[in-house]
Amino acid sequence: QVQLVESGGGLVQAGGSLRLSCAASGRTFSSYAMAWFRQAPGKEREFAAGISWSGDSTFYADSVKGRFTISRDNAKSTVYLQMNRLKPEDTAVYYCAASREYSGSLDFRYDYWGQGTQVSVSS
């Protein structure tokens, strides 16, 4: 069982930056692949970024590639999402997710989810 708690969301102007954090409970954090998803009002949840168990492999949605960076610190049981050059269309609730056996962009393959953190980008 893993519990995930996101933080770092807020209101920022377009072009600004935010760093989201997701702290995981338990002592087996390095056994989980991690990802960030987001859900904008009236839209389906979508994949944003993912990272492998060791952190050696990262992957991104085309919409955030080159602007967002996912990373993890297994010693701190934390995954991060650095978001630069934010756009109004990045406004969404951001969720982190964990999976023991899957590293990819399909949300139904992730086993554990955080409660989400709101990111709002003003134009």
N, C-alpha and C positions, 0 to 999 in steps of 0.2 A: 504494500500500500504506500502510495506517495501522495503527499499533500503539497500543492503548489500555490504560492502567494505572489501575485504580481504587484509591482509598485512603479512609480515614476511617471505616470501619466499626468496630463495637465493641458492647459491652454497655451498655445504658442502661435506666433504670427507665421505666415507663409515665409519659407526660406530659413526658418529657425531649426533648432535641433532639440531632441529629447533622447534620454536614455532610459529604457525600460529594464527592470530587473524582475527576475522570477526566482524566488527562493524555494528550494525543495526540502521537504523533511526526509528523514531516513538516512541510512548510511550507504545506500547503494546507488547514489545519484549517477555515478559513472557507468552504470549498467543501462541507462536510459538514453535513447535518442530524444532530442528535444526540438520543439518547433514553436513558432509564433504564428497565430492565425488572427484574423481581424474580422469584425462584422460591423458594417456601416448601417445606419437606420434604413429599414426597408429593404435591405439586401441580405443575401445569403452569406454565411461565414466563408471566408476565403483564406487560403494559405498565403503567408508572407515570407517566412524564412525558416530554414531547418538546419540542424547541425547533428553530426554523427556522435556516437557514444564517446569517442576519444577527442572529438573536436577537429579531427584532421580534415573532415569534409563538410562543406557548407553549401547550401543551395537556396535560391531566391526566386520569388515570382518576378516576372518581367517588369511588373509595375513598380517594384522597389529596388531592382538591381542597380548597383552603382550609387545608391543613396543610403540604403540600410546595411548594417553589418551585425550579424549574429555571432556571439562568442559564448564560451562557457568557462567557468572556473570550478573544476571538480572538487578542489579542496574546500571551496566555500559552498558547494552544492547550489550554485547559482548560474542561471543563463541570462544573457543580456541581449538587448536589441538597441543598438545605436542607430538613431534615425536622424539623418541630415537632410537639408534642403527639403523640408516638409512642404507638402502641398495641401490645399483644402480637401482634396479627394482622399487624403490619408486619414481624415477624421473617421474614427471608428472606436469600438471597444476592442482592445487587444487582449488576446488570451494566450497563455503558454500551455503547452501540452507535452506529455511524456509517453514514450512507448518503449517496452522492453525489447520488442522484436522487429520494429519497423522504423526505417528512416526515410521519410518521403513527404509528399504533399497531400496525402489523402487523410482527411480529418477522422474518418471512421476507423482508421487503423491505430489511432492514439487512445491510450487507456485512461489517462488521467488528465484533468483539466483544472486550471485555476479559475478564479471567480471573475477575472477580467479587470482591466484598468482603462479608463476613458482617455482618449487622445483627441483633442479638438484643435484644428488648425484654422485660423482666421485669415481671410484674404486681405 
